[in-house]
Amino acid sequence: MSQFQGPWSFSKWSMFNKCPYLFKKYHIDKVKQEETPALARGNLIHKMSELYIKDQAPMTGEIRSMWRGLEALKRVDAEAEAEWAFDETWEAVGWNDPRAWLRLKIDAFVYRTDRCAVIDFKTGKKYPEHKDQLCLYATATFQSYSQPQIVQAADWYFDKGKVEKITFCRNTHSAHLGVWTDRANAIYRERDFKPKKNWTCKFCPFRQECS
């Protein structure tokens, strides 16, 4: 039987949640994942936004739909591409620490003593799981910082120039921490990794193996 080793992330949980078999192919069997044009474009927009926030590159057409927001992030010295890691007890550790159990990359983060902001950059369509991602980021923020009582989480959809916000309060932190601990533990407990039909099956390179 197979078993997952190493740190999890939101993208890994998302893949496991959709189809454990697909997760196994990429994260246990280590089949190389091809970079699609959509993924390449998303990576480019993430990089250009990061460099703009850090004042290392000019505003360009690819990210101009969010120029007001990016300009505001630059003004408040937002941290771009923040790298957070936690051990199994949710204590913060270094990114390369062998105890790292969870790794998260936050596209933009703003800290204030009373509230924080976490922002994820999106290209393409809006999906329900995007709310799950913001919930995980808010959970990690509350776990990392003891003072803020509110996390303003947002998805920035570059293709449509729209922002979707969710406010998380500290009084729900314990419940969310328990939910994400259970979700992560399910990945490590899994041994069978059976295929699970879902809406992404038609795009899956392994779909013939499941028929």
C-alpha positions as CSV (number, residue, x, y, z in Angstrom):
1,M,0.0,0.0,0.0
2,S,1.0,3.6,-0.6
3,Q,1.3,6.4,1.9
4,F,2.0,10.1,1.5
5,Q,5.1,11.5,3.1
6,G,6.2,15.1,3.4
7,P,4.4,18.4,4.0
8,W,0.9,19.1,2.6
9,S,-0.4,22.4,1.2
10,F,-3.7,23.7,0.0
11,S,-3.2,22.6,-3.5
12,K,-2.3,19.1,-2.4
13,W,-5.4,18.9,-0.2
14,S,-7.5,20.2,-3.0
15,M,-6.2,17.5,-5.4
16,F,-6.7,14.8,-2.8
17,N,-10.2,16.0,-2.1
18,K,-11.1,15.8,-5.8
19,C,-9.5,12.5,-6.5
20,P,-7.1,10.5,-4.2
21,Y,-5.9,8.5,-7.2
22,L,-4.8,11.7,-9.0
23,F,-3.1,12.8,-5.8
24,K,-1.2,9.5,-5.6
25,K,0.1,9.8,-9.2
26,Y,1.6,13.2,-8.7
27,H,2.6,13.2,-5.0
28,I,3.5,9.6,-4.3
29,D,4.4,8.1,-7.6
30,K,6.0,11.4,-8.6
31,V,4.7,11.6,-12.1
32,K,5.8,14.9,-13.6
33,Q,2.9,17.4,-13.9
34,E,2.9,19.1,-17.3
35,E,2.6,22.9,-17.3
36,T,-0.5,23.9,-19.2
37,P,-0.9,27.3,-20.9
38,A,-3.4,28.3,-18.2
39,L,-0.9,27.3,-15.5
40,A,1.9,29.1,-17.2
41,R,-0.1,32.3,-17.5
42,G,-1.2,32.1,-13.9
43,N,2.4,31.7,-12.8
44,L,3.4,34.7,-14.9
45,I,0.8,37.0,-13.4
46,H,1.7,35.9,-9.9
47,K,5.4,36.7,-10.6
48,M,4.7,40.0,-12.2
49,S,2.4,41.0,-9.3
50,E,5.1,40.0,-6.8
51,L,7.8,42.0,-8.5
52,Y,5.5,45.1,-8.8
53,I,4.6,45.0,-5.1
54,K,8.3,44.7,-4.3
55,D,9.0,47.7,-6.6
56,Q,11.2,45.6,-8.8
57,A,9.2,45.8,-12.0
58,P,6.8,48.2,-13.7
59,M,3.0,47.9,-14.1
60,T,2.2,45.9,-17.3
61,G,-0.9,45.0,-19.2
62,E,-1.2,41.5,-17.8
63,I,-1.8,42.9,-14.2
64,R,-3.3,46.2,-15.0
65,S,-6.8,45.0,-14.2
66,M,-5.8,45.1,-10.5
67,W,-3.5,48.2,-10.6
68,R,-5.4,50.1,-7.9
69,G,-5.1,47.2,-5.5
70,L,-1.5,46.4,-6.3
71,E,-0.6,50.1,-5.9
72,A,-2.3,50.0,-2.4
73,L,-0.3,46.9,-1.4
74,K,2.9,48.6,-2.4
75,R,2.0,51.7,-0.3
76,V,1.4,49.7,2.8
77,D,4.5,47.6,2.4
78,A,2.6,44.3,1.9
79,E,4.7,41.2,2.0
80,A,4.6,39.5,-1.4
81,E,4.9,35.7,-1.7
82,A,5.2,35.1,2.0
83,E,6.3,31.6,2.9
84,W,4.8,30.0,6.0
85,A,5.4,26.6,7.4
86,F,4.0,24.8,10.4
87,D,4.8,21.5,12.2
88,E,2.1,19.0,13.2
89,T,1.2,21.0,16.3
90,W,0.7,24.1,14.2
91,E,3.8,25.8,15.6
92,A,5.6,28.0,13.0
93,V,8.8,26.6,11.6
94,G,11.2,27.5,8.9
95,W,10.2,26.7,5.3
96,N,13.0,24.1,4.9
97,D,12.7,22.7,8.5
98,P,12.4,18.9,8.4
99,R,9.5,19.2,10.8
100,A,7.5,21.2,8.3
101,W,4.1,19.5,8.0
102,L,2.2,22.3,6.2
103,R,3.6,24.8,3.8
104,L,1.7,27.9,2.5
105,K,2.6,30.6,0.0
106,I,0.6,33.8,0.6
107,D,0.5,36.0,-2.5
108,A,0.2,39.2,-0.4
109,F,0.0,39.7,3.4
110,V,-0.5,42.8,5.4
111,Y,-0.1,42.8,9.2
112,R,-1.7,45.2,11.6
113,T,-2.1,44.6,15.4
114,D,-5.9,44.6,15.2
115,R,-6.4,42.9,11.8
116,C,-4.5,41.4,9.0
117,A,-5.2,41.0,5.3
118,V,-4.4,37.9,3.2
119,I,-4.8,38.0,-0.6
120,D,-4.7,35.3,-3.2
121,F,-4.2,36.1,-6.8
122,K,-6.5,34.2,-9.2
123,T,-6.7,33.7,-13.0
124,G,-9.5,31.9,-14.7
125,K,-12.8,31.0,-13.2
126,K,-14.2,31.3,-9.7
127,Y,-14.6,28.0,-7.8
128,P,-16.2,27.1,-4.4
129,E,-12.9,25.7,-3.1
130,H,-11.4,29.2,-3.3
131,K,-13.3,29.9,0.0
132,D,-11.6,26.9,1.6
133,Q,-8.2,28.3,0.6
134,L,-9.0,31.6,2.2
135,C,-10.2,29.8,5.4
136,L,-6.9,27.9,5.6
137,Y,-4.9,31.1,5.1
138,A,-6.9,32.9,7.9
139,T,-6.4,29.9,10.2
140,A,-2.7,30.1,9.6
141,T,-2.7,33.8,10.3
142,F,-4.5,33.5,13.6
143,Q,-2.1,30.7,14.5
144,S,0.9,32.8,13.7
145,Y,-0.2,36.1,15.3
146,S,-1.8,36.4,18.7
147,Q,-3.1,40.0,18.6
148,P,-5.2,40.4,15.4
149,Q,-8.9,39.6,16.0
150,I,-9.9,39.8,12.3
151,V,-8.5,38.5,9.1
152,Q,-9.7,40.1,5.9
153,A,-9.2,37.5,3.2
154,A,-9.7,38.1,-0.4
155,D,-9.4,36.5,-3.8
156,W,-8.4,38.9,-6.6
157,Y,-9.6,37.6,-10.0
158,F,-7.4,39.3,-12.5
159,D,-9.3,38.2,-15.6
160,K,-12.5,39.9,-14.5
161,G,-10.9,42.6,-12.4
162,K,-13.0,41.6,-9.4
163,V,-12.4,41.0,-5.7
164,E,-14.2,38.6,-3.5
165,K,-13.7,39.1,0.3
166,I,-14.4,37.0,3.4
167,T,-14.0,38.2,6.9
168,F,-12.8,35.7,9.5
169,C,-12.9,36.4,13.3
170,R,-10.7,34.9,16.0
171,N,-13.7,33.4,17.8
172,T,-14.0,30.8,15.0
173,H,-10.3,30.0,14.9
174,S,-10.4,26.9,17.1
175,A,-13.1,25.3,15.0
176,H,-11.3,26.0,11.7
177,L,-8.1,24.7,13.2
178,G,-9.8,21.4,14.0
179,V,-11.3,21.1,10.5
180,W,-8.0,21.6,8.8
181,T,-6.2,19.2,11.1
182,D,-8.8,16.5,10.3
183,R,-8.5,17.2,6.6
184,A,-4.7,17.0,6.7
185,N,-4.7,13.8,8.8
186,A,-7.1,12.2,6.2
187,I,-4.3,12.5,3.6
188,Y,-1.7,10.8,5.8
189,R,-4.1,8.0,6.9
190,E,-5.1,7.2,3.3
191,R,-3.7,3.9,1.9
192,D,-6.0,3.0,-1.0
193,F,-6.1,6.2,-3.1
194,K,-9.0,5.1,-5.2
195,P,-10.3,7.2,-8.1
196,K,-13.2,9.5,-7.4
197,K,-15.3,10.9,-10.2
198,N,-15.6,14.6,-10.3
199,W,-16.0,17.5,-12.8
200,T,-12.2,17.6,-13.6
201,C,-12.1,13.9,-14.8
202,K,-12.4,15.0,-18.5
203,F,-9.2,16.9,-18.2
204,C,-7.2,14.2,-16.3
205,P,-4.3,12.6,-18.1
206,F,-5.0,9.3,-16.2
207,R,-8.7,9.0,-17.0
208,Q,-8.1,5.9,-19.1
209,E,-6.7,4.1,-16.1
210,C,-9.9,4.6,-14.2
211,S,-12.4,3.4,-16.8
